[in-house]
Amino acid sequence: MNKSQILAFAFLVSVSATAVSHGDLGTAQKTWDRYKKCDVVKDDDSKLINCTEPAIESKLSRPEKLKLLEFLILGYDFSELRKCRKEDRVQPTRPLATSQYFCMDVKGSEKSMQGYVEFIKEKGSAKIRALKFSF
């Protein structure tokens, strides 16, 4: 590795290792709770869309938004958010400086899984950009 590659690597490590404050987790948890509560209207498409819209990033494509709705429709049970720990199996491999990630557990119909939620700041609040977990 030459000197510029080492500096670039050090920069990436420092950007990806930014600390998450307790306030950020609290803000993300409020958005997450709002999203999870929408499962009560999962049988009515228009109500589900209206319910989840304030929690989901507005710039996502239609298929990306539908994927986030599908998790509620399928009845996945999500835990509270937490700061990701070393032992969490599913974590972002290339975290973006513009996003924040929090880990959670998912209970499906047959098994439990681990995953994380990616949030961005949009109009002063946290919005869900992506939801990832292993099957």
C-alpha positions as CSV (number, residue, x, y, z in Angstrom):
1,M,0.0,0.0,0.0
2,N,1.3,3.4,-0.9
3,K,1.0,6.5,1.3
4,S,-2.1,7.9,-0.4
5,Q,-3.9,4.5,-0.1
6,I,-3.1,4.3,3.6
7,L,-4.5,7.8,4.1
8,A,-7.6,7.0,2.1
9,F,-8.1,3.8,4.2
10,A,-7.6,5.8,7.5
11,F,-10.2,8.3,6.3
12,L,-12.7,5.6,5.6
13,V,-12.1,4.0,8.9
14,S,-12.5,7.3,10.8
15,V,-15.7,8.1,8.9
16,S,-17.3,4.7,9.5
17,A,-16.4,4.8,13.2
18,T,-18.3,7.9,14.0
19,A,-20.1,7.7,17.3
20,V,-23.8,7.7,17.6
21,S,-25.3,9.8,20.3
22,H,-28.1,8.8,22.6
23,G,-30.3,11.5,21.0
24,D,-29.8,10.0,17.6
25,L,-30.9,6.6,18.8
26,G,-34.0,8.2,20.5
27,T,-35.0,10.0,17.3
28,A,-34.5,6.9,15.2
29,Q,-36.5,4.8,17.8
30,K,-39.5,7.2,17.5
31,T,-39.5,6.8,13.7
32,W,-39.1,3.0,14.1
33,D,-42.0,2.8,16.5
34,R,-44.2,4.8,14.1
35,Y,-43.3,2.4,11.3
36,K,-43.9,-0.7,13.4
37,K,-47.3,0.5,14.6
38,C,-48.5,0.6,11.0
39,D,-48.9,-3.2,11.1
40,V,-52.5,-2.7,12.4
41,V,-53.5,-1.4,9.0
42,K,-51.6,-3.9,6.9
43,D,-54.8,-5.2,5.3
44,D,-55.7,-1.9,3.8
45,D,-53.1,-0.8,1.2
46,S,-53.9,2.9,1.1
47,K,-54.0,3.2,4.9
48,L,-50.7,1.3,5.2
49,I,-49.1,3.7,2.7
50,N,-50.4,6.7,4.5
51,C,-49.3,5.4,7.8
52,T,-45.8,4.5,6.9
53,E,-45.1,7.5,4.6
54,P,-43.9,9.9,7.4
55,A,-41.4,7.2,8.6
56,I,-39.9,6.3,5.2
57,E,-37.3,8.4,3.1
58,S,-39.2,10.3,0.5
59,K,-36.6,9.8,-2.2
60,L,-36.8,6.0,-2.2
61,S,-38.1,4.4,-5.4
62,R,-41.5,2.8,-5.5
63,P,-40.1,-0.8,-5.4
64,E,-37.9,0.2,-2.4
65,K,-40.9,1.6,-0.5
66,L,-43.0,-1.4,-1.3
67,K,-40.3,-3.7,0.1
68,L,-40.5,-1.8,3.4
69,L,-44.3,-2.2,3.4
70,E,-44.0,-5.9,2.6
71,F,-42.2,-6.6,5.9
72,L,-45.2,-5.3,7.8
73,I,-47.7,-7.2,5.5
74,L,-45.9,-10.4,6.0
75,G,-46.2,-10.0,9.8
76,Y,-42.5,-9.7,10.9
77,D,-42.1,-8.8,14.5
78,F,-39.3,-6.3,15.1
79,S,-37.5,-5.5,18.3
80,E,-36.5,-2.2,19.7
81,L,-33.4,-0.6,18.1
82,R,-30.0,-0.8,19.7
83,K,-26.5,0.3,18.9
84,C,-24.9,-2.4,16.9
85,R,-22.5,-4.6,18.9
86,K,-19.5,-6.6,17.8
87,E,-21.5,-9.9,18.2
88,D,-24.4,-8.8,15.9
89,R,-24.1,-10.9,12.8
90,V,-25.8,-8.6,10.4
91,Q,-24.2,-5.1,10.2
92,P,-23.5,-2.7,7.4
93,T,-20.4,-3.6,5.5
94,R,-19.8,-0.2,4.0
95,P,-21.5,2.3,6.2
96,L,-22.2,5.7,4.6
97,A,-21.3,8.9,6.4
98,T,-24.8,10.3,5.6
99,S,-26.6,7.4,7.3
100,Q,-27.0,6.0,10.7
101,Y,-27.5,2.3,11.5
102,F,-29.1,0.6,14.4
103,C,-29.4,-3.1,15.0
104,M,-32.6,-5.0,15.9
105,D,-33.9,-8.5,16.1
106,V,-36.7,-9.9,13.8
107,K,-39.1,-12.7,14.5
108,G,-40.5,-14.4,11.5
109,S,-43.1,-17.1,11.3
110,E,-40.5,-19.8,11.7
111,K,-37.3,-18.4,13.1
112,S,-35.6,-15.3,14.6
113,M,-33.1,-13.2,12.7
114,Q,-30.8,-10.3,13.3
115,G,-30.7,-7.2,11.2
116,Y,-30.3,-3.4,11.1
117,V,-32.2,-0.4,10.0
118,E,-30.5,2.4,8.0
119,F,-31.8,6.0,8.8
120,I,-31.1,9.3,7.1
121,K,-31.9,12.8,8.3
122,E,-34.7,14.4,6.2
123,K,-36.5,17.6,7.0
124,G,-35.0,17.5,10.6
125,S,-36.2,14.0,11.5
126,A,-35.0,10.5,11.0
127,K,-36.4,8.5,8.0
128,I,-36.0,4.9,7.2
129,R,-33.9,4.3,4.1
130,A,-33.4,0.5,4.3
131,L,-34.1,-2.5,6.4
132,K,-31.7,-5.5,6.2
133,F,-31.7,-8.8,7.9
134,S,-30.6,-12.4,7.3
135,F,-33.0,-15.3,6.6
